[in-house]
Amino acid sequence: MKDKYSSANREQYGQRLATQLCDQHFGPAPTASLDGPAVLRFTPIRQVNLFVVQQLLAQWTSEMARLRSPYFDFEAPDVRQALTQFMNVLSRRIKLSRAAFEPLLARAISDTLGVATDPVLTFEHKLIGTQPTTTAEQLRDALRYLDLDKALFQGFVDTLTSGTALERDFVLNRFRLYQEANYKSHTPLEKVVADFNPLLPLTVADLQESAGEAPKPPVETPAVKATPTPTAAEAPAASAPPPAPEAPAQPEHLPEAAPVAEKSAPAPLPSFVATSAPAPVAPPVAPAEPETVRRPLTETAAPAGVPLYEKLKAEQPAAASLSETLRGGQTTSATLAEKSAPKVESLREAISINQRFSFINELFNGENMEYHTAIQHLDTLPNAEVAKRYVTEDLAQKYGWVRKEEHINKLLKLLDRKFA
């Protein structure tokens, strides 16, 4: 882009709009709180809502990493399984006060404008994160939080070799070349500004750097102040983290959030809003891959002191829970829960927050209520054969499921557990 845009201007606009929207929502009820579905409906701009959810999921992963204690065996299989179930239940209990929600909203607004003004920075922060290496599978999983220009980012990720760890700088440089070659696929900034303007007046000129203004270094998404999460067992007061405050149960239609993997960018919390997939970008013009630049890395075994949440991630299936590994369609390992394959009484209760998020976005075109209706109907069917036929014939035809085998198979596995 030839024009220079100010990150400070974006952030200031994000703060002002977040304050205005929160005044409108919380003004009549200052002590009110938001649950998951309310977050995903909070603004008419879907990308803003998705970025709020992404920040929440990153915080949730951070909370999970705290579950350690010198007094108890957190590596025991039954403890791991109990913790996985505990975190899945906890993830359905979103409760955001204005003080917690407003900074997340301000950052999400600024980042949404950043997709249009600086796609390379968006790729770096929203897809790669802070990790020194990444893989095509990890990048593809992070795409679930992108709505604006998703086809452009997807087109680039599809040019990468699957199953290979790539250095951060190499991927960034290659994306920079890709987006320059496909600049016509970008959503015009004028259109993005037009979406925000009815909420709070905004013009393209408002986002441009003024004469003599020094570019502001990129600001990392601030982490939400974490509340220590209780361990699975009661520990001495001096070492055990204080119990998390009890939150009211969420509506039954609360969707699922995406998982976070090892060596992946921190992913944030539950989002289930998705519109139909954007029009595909013109055939990607992927720059040649110089042999002297590309540097695949081989994975090394995790050290003995690996945190519990990473071990749990390694045993979760793609989109199975927040701590799963980002393996896209290449998942080969089963979660601890799948290994023991416990019978489930209700699909609604068995589906984790990450699975719900994936099913709603990938199978039900982002329609939370349609997902809820389908799962409710599956819970009423008499046997696995009838339920699977409903999935593979009725639902597949209704929603045009093409290249959705990964998500369909996960749903079918849950049916096997229900009717075991």
C-alpha positions in Angstrom: 0.0 0.0 0.0 1.2 3.4 -0.9 -0.8 5.2 1.7 0.5 5.2 5.3 -2.0 4.5 8.0 -1.6 5.2 11.7 -1.9 2.4 14.3 -2.4 5.1 16.9 -5.4 6.5 15.0 -6.9 3.0 14.8 -6.5 2.4 18.5 -8.0 5.7 19.4 -11.0 5.0 17.2 -11.3 1.6 18.7 -11.3 2.9 22.2 -13.9 5.6 21.4 -16.2 3.2 19.7 -15.9 0.5 22.4 -16.8 3.1 25.0 -19.8 4.3 23.1 -21.1 0.7 22.4 -20.5 -0.3 26.1 -22.3 2.9 27.2 -25.3 1.8 25.1 -25.3 -1.8 26.4 -24.3 -1.4 30.0 -25.6 2.1 30.7 -29.1 0.9 31.8 -27.6 -2.0 33.8 -24.0 -1.3 34.9 -23.6 -4.6 36.7 -24.8 -6.7 33.7 -22.5 -9.3 32.1 -22.2 -10.9 28.7 -22.2 -14.6 27.9 -20.8 -16.3 24.8 -23.8 -15.8 22.4 -24.0 -12.1 23.5 -20.4 -11.5 22.6 -20.9 -12.9 19.1 -23.9 -10.7 18.5 -22.5 -7.6 20.2 -21.7 -5.6 17.0 -23.0 -5.9 13.5 -19.5 -6.4 12.2 -18.7 -10.1 12.5 -14.9 -9.7 12.4 -15.0 -7.5 15.5 -16.9 -10.2 17.4 -14.6 -12.9 16.2 -11.5 -11.0 17.4 -13.0 -10.6 20.8 -13.6 -14.3 21.0 -10.0 -15.0 19.8 -8.6 -12.9 22.7 -10.9 -14.8 25.2 -9.6 -18.2 23.9 -6.0 -17.1 24.4 -6.8 -16.1 28.0 -8.6 -19.4 28.6 -5.5 -21.3 27.4 -3.4 -19.3 29.7 -5.7 -20.2 32.6 -5.3 -23.9 31.8 -1.6 -23.6 31.8 -1.7 -22.6 35.5 -3.0 -26.0 36.6 0.1 -27.2 38.3 0.9 -28.1 41.9 3.9 -29.7 43.6 1.6 -31.6 45.9 -0.4 -33.7 43.4 0.2 -35.9 40.4 -1.2 -33.9 37.4 0.3 -36.5 35.0 -1.9 -39.3 36.1 -4.3 -40.4 33.2 -7.4 -40.0 35.3 -6.4 -36.6 36.5 -5.7 -35.5 32.9 -9.1 -36.8 31.8 -10.9 -35.0 34.7 -9.0 -31.8 33.9 -10.0 -32.0 30.2 -13.7 -32.4 31.2 -13.4 -29.6 33.8 -12.0 -27.2 31.3 -14.6 -28.0 28.7 -17.3 -27.3 31.3 -15.6 -24.1 32.4 -15.3 -22.9 28.8 -19.1 -22.8 28.6 -19.4 -20.4 31.5 -18.4 -17.1 29.9 -19.2 -14.1 32.1 -17.8 -10.7 31.1 -18.4 -7.5 33.0 -17.9 -4.1 31.2 -14.5 -3.7 32.8 -13.3 -7.0 31.3 -15.1 -6.7 28.0 -14.4 -3.1 26.9 -10.6 -3.4 26.4 -11.1 -6.6 24.4 -13.7 -4.8 22.2 -11.4 -1.8 21.7 -8.6 -4.0 20.6 -10.9 -6.1 18.3 -12.1 -2.9 16.6 -8.6 -1.7 16.0 -7.4 -5.1 14.7 -10.4 -5.3 12.3 -9.4 -2.0 10.7 -5.8 -3.3 10.7 -6.9 -6.2 8.4 -7.6 -3.7 5.7 -4.8 -1.3 6.4 -1.9 -3.7 7.1 -2.7 -7.4 6.1 1.0 -8.4 6.7 0.8 -7.3 10.3 -2.6 -9.1 10.7 -1.1 -12.3 9.3 1.8 -12.0 11.8 -0.2 -11.3 14.9 -3.5 -13.1 14.2 -2.2 -16.2 12.4 1.4 -16.8 13.5 1.4 -15.1 16.9 4.6 -15.1 18.9 6.0 -18.5 17.9 9.3 -18.8 16.1 8.0 -21.4 13.8 4.6 -22.4 12.4 3.0 -25.0 10.1 0.3 -24.8 7.4 -2.0 -26.8 9.8 -1.6 -24.2 12.6 -2.2 -21.3 10.2 -5.3 -23.0 8.8 -6.8 -23.5 12.2 -6.2 -19.8 13.1 -8.2 -18.8 10.0 -11.4 -19.6 11.9 -11.1 -16.2 13.5 -10.9 -14.3 10.2 -13.9 -13.1 8.3 -12.6 -10.1 6.5 -10.3 -11.1 3.5 -10.4 -14.7 4.7 -10.1 -16.0 1.1 -6.9 -14.1 0.6 -5.3 -15.5 3.7 -6.6 -19.0 2.9 -5.2 -18.8 -0.6 -1.7 -18.2 0.8 -1.9 -20.9 3.4 -2.9 -23.4 0.7 0.4 -22.7 -1.0 2.4 -24.0 2.0 3.6 -27.6 2.4 1.6 -29.4 5.0 3.3 -31.1 8.0 6.5 -29.0 7.8 7.6 -26.6 10.5 8.6 -23.3 8.8 10.5 -20.4 10.2 8.5 -17.3 11.1 10.6 -14.9 8.9 10.4 -17.1 5.9 6.6 -17.4 6.1 6.2 -13.6 6.7 8.4 -12.7 3.7 6.5 -15.2 1.5 3.1 -13.8 2.6 4.3 -10.3 1.9 5.1 -11.3 -1.7 1.8 -13.2 -2.0 -0.4 -10.3 -0.9 1.4 -7.9 -3.2 0.8 -10.2 -6.1 -2.9 -10.5 -5.1 -3.6 -7.0 -3.9 -6.8 -6.9 -6.0 -8.3 -9.6 -3.7 -8.2 -7.2 -0.7 -11.5 -5.8 0.6 -11.2 -2.0 -0.1 -10.6 0.1 3.0 -13.5 2.3 2.0 -15.9 -0.6 2.3 -14.6 -1.4 5.8 -14.8 2.2 6.9 -18.4 2.3 5.5 -19.3 -0.5 7.8 -18.0 1.3 10.9 -19.2 4.8 10.0 -22.9 4.2 11.1 -21.6 3.2 14.5 -19.2 6.1 15.0 -18.3 8.5 12.1 -15.1 7.4 10.4 -13.4 8.3 7.1 -10.3 6.9 5.4 -8.5 10.1 6.1 -9.0 9.6 9.8 -6.9 6.5 9.7 -4.0 8.1 7.7 -0.8 9.3 9.3 -0.6 13.0 9.6 2.4 14.8 8.2 5.5 14.2 10.4 3.8 11.6 12.4 6.2 8.7 13.3 4.7 5.3 12.8 3.8 3.7 16.1 5.3 0.2 16.7 2.8 -2.6 16.7 1.1 -3.3 20.0 0.6 -6.8 21.1 -2.9 -7.8 22.1 -3.1 -7.2 25.8 -3.7 -10.2 27.9 -6.8 -10.1 30.1 -6.0 -10.1 33.8 -6.3 -13.8 34.7 -8.2 -15.2 37.6 -6.4 -18.3 39.0 -8.3 -21.4 38.1 -8.9 -24.1 40.7 -7.0 -27.4 40.5 -8.8 -30.8 40.2 -7.9 -31.6 43.8 -7.9 -29.5 46.9 -4.4 -28.4 47.9 -2.9 -26.6 50.9 -4.0 -23.0 50.9 -0.5 -21.7 50.4 0.0 -23.5 47.1 -3.4 -24.2 45.6 -4.9 -21.4 43.4 -8.0 -19.8 44.8 -11.3 -21.2 43.2 -12.6 -19.3 40.3 -15.8 -17.3 41.0 -18.9 -19.3 40.1 -20.5 -18.0 36.9 -24.2 -18.5 35.8 -24.8 -21.2 33.3 -24.9 -20.1 29.7 -27.8 -20.7 27.3 -27.9 -24.2 25.8 -27.0 -22.7 22.4 -23.6 -21.4 23.4 -21.1 -22.2 20.6 -17.6 -23.6 20.7 -14.3 -22.0 20.4 -11.3 -23.1 18.5 -8.3 -24.9 20.0 -4.8 -23.8 20.4 -1.8 -25.8 19.6 1.8 -26.2 20.5 4.0 -23.6 18.8 0.9 -21.8 17.6 -0.3 -18.3 18.2 -2.4 -17.8 21.4 -5.9 -18.5 20.3 -8.9 -16.8 22.0 -12.4 -17.9 23.2 -15.8 -19.2 21.9 -17.1 -18.0 18.6 -19.8 -19.5 16.7 -20.8 -16.8 14.3 -19.8 -17.4 10.8 -21.2 -16.2 7.5 -21.1 -18.1 4.3 -17.6 -18.6 3.0 -16.2 -15.6 1.2 -15.8 -15.8 -2.6 -12.6 -17.6 -3.5 -9.7 -15.5 -4.4 -8.5 -15.6 -8.0 -6.0 -18.5 -8.5 -3.2 -17.7 -6.1 0.0 -16.3 -7.5 2.4 -18.0 -5.1 5.9 -16.7 -5.4 8.5 -19.3 -6.2 10.1 -20.8 -3.2 13.8 -20.2 -3.3 15.8 -23.2 -2.1 18.1 -21.0 -0.2 15.3 -19.4 1.8 13.0 -22.2 2.8 14.2 -23.9 6.0 12.0 -26.7 7.2 12.6 -27.7 10.7 12.3 -31.1 12.2 10.3 -31.4 15.4 12.1 -32.4 18.5 10.8 -34.4 21.4 9.2 -32.3 24.2 11.4 -31.9 27.3 10.6 -33.8 30.4 9.2 -30.7 32.2 6.5 -30.0 29.6 3.6 -28.1 31.1 0.4 -30.1 31.6 -1.6 -28.1 29.1 0.8 -28.9 26.4 0.6 -32.6 27.1 -3.2 -32.4 27.1 -3.0 -30.5 23.8 -1.0 -33.3 22.3 -3.7 -35.7 23.1 -6.7 -33.7 21.9 -8.1 -34.1 18.4 -8.3 -31.2 16.0 -11.1 -28.9 17.2 -11.8 -31.3 20.1 -11.1 -28.9 22.9 -9.4 -25.6 23.5 -6.1 -27.3 24.3 -6.0 -29.5 21.2 -3.2 -29.4 18.7 -3.7 -27.6 15.4 -3.5 -30.4 13.0 -6.3 -29.5 10.7 -7.3 -32.5 8.6 -4.1 -34.3 9.5 -5.1 -35.4 13.0 -3.8 -38.8 13.8 -3.9 -38.9 17.6 -7.0 -39.2 19.7 -7.8 -37.3 22.8 -7.6 -38.9 26.2 -11.4 -39.0 26.3 -11.5 -40.7 22.9 -9.0 -43.3 24.0 -11.2 -44.3 26.9 -14.3 -43.7 24.7 -16.7 -43.1 27.5 -20.4 -43.3 26.7 -22.2 -40.0 26.5 -25.8 -39.5 27.4 -26.2 -36.2 25.5 -24.4 -34.8 22.5 -25.1 -31.3 23.7 -23.2 -32.0 26.9 -20.4 -34.0 25.3 -19.5 -31.5 22.6 -16.7 -29.3 23.9 -16.5 -25.6 23.3 -13.9 -26.0 20.5 -15.9 -28.7 18.8 -19.0 -26.5 19.0 -17.2 -23.6 17.5 -15.9 -25.7 14.7 -19.2 -27.4 13.9 -21.1 -24.1 13.8 -18.6 -22.4 11.6 -17.7 -25.2 9.3 -20.9 -27.3 9.1 -23.8 -24.8 9.8 -22.6 -21.7 8.1 -22.1 -19.9 11.4 -25.8 -20.2 12.3 -25.8 -21.0 16.0 -29.6 -21.8 16.2 -29.4 -24.2 13.3 -26.6 -26.1 15.0 -28.5 -26.2 18.2 -31.7 -27.5 16.4 -29.7 -30.2 14.6 -27.9 -31.4 17.8 -31.2 -31.4 19.7 -32.8 -33.6 17.0 -29.8 -36.0 17.0 -30.2 -36.5 20.8 -33.8 -37.7 20.2 -33.0 -40.3 17.5 -33.2 -44.0 18.6 -30.0 -45.5 17.3 -26.6 -44.8 15.7 -27.7 -45.9 12.2 -30.6 -43.5 12.0 -28.5 -40.7 13.5 -25.7 -41.2 11.1 -28.0 -41.3 8.1 -29.5 -38.0 9.3 -26.0 -36.5 9.4 -24.6 -37.9 6.1 -27.8 -37.5 4.0 -30.2 -34.9 5.4 -27.8 -32.4 6.9 -25.0 -32.9 4.3 -27.5 -32.2 1.5 -29.1 -29.2 3.3 -25.8 -27.4 4.0 -23.9 -28.7 1.0 -21.0 -30.2 2.9 -18.2 -30.5 0.5 -14.6 -31.1 1.8 -16.0 -31.2 5.3 -14.9 -34.8 6.1 -12.8 -33.8 9.1 -15.7 -32.2 10.9 -18.3 -34.7 9.8 -16.1 -37.6 11.1 -15.8 -35.9 14.5 -19.6 -35.6 14.7 -20.0 -39.3 13.7 -17.5 -40.4 16.4 -19.6 -38.5 19.0 -22.6 -40.5 17.8 -20.7 -43.7 18.2 -20.0 -42.8 21.8 -23.7 -41.8 22.4 -25.0 -45.1 21.1 -22.2 -47.3 22.3 
